[in-house]
């Protein structure tokens, strides 16, 4: 596991984002994979997140869906850890 991912896992942020100039470099995917791995190890049942319910975030919603999250109402999404 990359050192920066370990740092993120030890300091789980309440909010996080990948800077625009680093998007499309799989950083967000690696972050989510590391967080899901950690969640499974410590026994979390799910991860929940929210995005603003505006069209500008449709690409963000698609990103989360491609990474195993399901829309559960509005723009609230979850990923069940047992299903990984």
N, C-alpha and C positions, 0 to 999 in steps of 0.2 A: 504494500500500500504506500502511496506517495506521502511524503512527510507533510505536505500542506493539507492532505485529506485527514491525516491523523490530527492535526491542529484543529481543523474544523470540527471533527467529532468530539474532541475534548472541550471545545468551546462552542457548543451548539448555539448558533445565533437564533434569535427570534425572527429576524428578517435577513434574507440574503439575496444576492443577485450577482450575475456575471456582468462585468462592465461591457458595454456595447462593442468595444474594439476587440474583445476576446470571445465574443459569441461565435458560434459555428466552429469552435475548436474542441468540442466535446467536453469542455470543462464542467458545464452544468450536468451532463450525463454522468460524469465521474463523481461529482459531488453527490448526486442522488443515489448512485450505486453504493457509495461509501456509507451514506446515511442509512440506507435500507439494510446493508450488511450489519452495521452497528445495531440497528433496531432489532434485527433478528437475534443477534447475540445476547442482548439484554432483555429480551422477552416482550418488546413492545407488540401490541396487537395491530396497530395501524399508524400511519402518518397522515395527518390532515394539513391542508394548506388552503389558502384563499388567494384569488387574484381579483382585481377590480372588474366588475361586470360591465366592461365597455369594449367595443369592437377592437380597440387598439391592443387588447390583450388576447385576441383570438389565437395568435401564433404561440403565445405562452401556454395557453390551454392545450393546444395541439402538442406542444413539447412535453407537457406533463402526461398527457394521454399516451404518447409514444413511449413513455418511461414507466408505464404500469399503473397510472392513476386513473380513476373513474370519477366522472362528475357525479356528485351526490345531491345537487340542488344549487341553482344559481351557478356561481363560479367556485363553490367549495368542492374540493376534491379529496380523495383518500386513496391510499394504497395499502391493501391488507398484507401484512408481513407473512402470514402463513402460506400465501399463494406463491411466494417467490421460490 
